[in-house]
Amino acid sequence: IAAMNPDVEVHTYNEMVTSKNIRDIIRDQDYDFIIDGTDNFPAKFLINDACVFEKKPFSHAGIIRFQGQLMTYVPGKGPCYRCVFPTMPPKDAVPTCRQAGVLGVMGGVIGTLQATEALKYILGIGDLLTGYLLTYDALTMTFRKIKIPRNPNCGICSDHPTITELIDYEQPACDLRHH
């Protein structure tokens, strides 16, 4: 990376991100934009909530099978992840990675769109996905842009939030053993 752009500085963390350290990580490095590239709901909620508390813009994305989705949160300008998905899904409501699988290229397609959102935000150009959920279906090669309003009763980004501290949710284990 340094050869391509000597002004780029990469910080790595050899620790698990939790409710106890995520705000410090986000705040201390003074990141301009956060990209959620995680594959589990507890991490997605933790990232959203920390970004809302720290007033940091971020891109959420999710992929499963042949579908992907993404949205961009900008503080004070649109809905956060919890506006769309208020609570953790119940156990077994969403298929595990073993049950559903993911087309390998989906991470690349959706990740590239997230990187595009980050660049547009940093450069201050174009229209962000703030207030929209973009879905992609690889089987039909179709995108759909769905308008999503800010939830006035959102537990974290509303004028009267009920969530006032970060939560470490438990993640159901993904059973990859062969039977």
Number of C-alpha atoms within 10 A of each C-alpha: 9 9 7 7 8 8 9 10 8 7 6 5 7 5 7 8 15 16 18 11 12 18 19 13 14 19 15 9 9 10 11 13 20 20 17 18 17 14 13 15 17 18 21 20 22 20 27 25 26 24 23 20 16 14 16 19 23 27 28 24 25 21 23 19 16 18 20 21 19 23 27 27 26 22 18 13 11 18 24 33 27 19 20 14 11 15 12 15 11 7 10 8 8 11 12 17 16 12 12 12 13 16 13 12 11 20 17 10 14 23 22 12 18 24 15 14 25 21 14 14 19 11 9 10 10 10 9 18 21 23 20 19 20 19 20 21 15 16 9 9 9 10 14 12 15 13 11 17 14 19 17 13 14 21 18 23 26 17 10 12 12 12 13 11 10 18 16 13 14 11 12 12 8 12 10 10 6 5 3
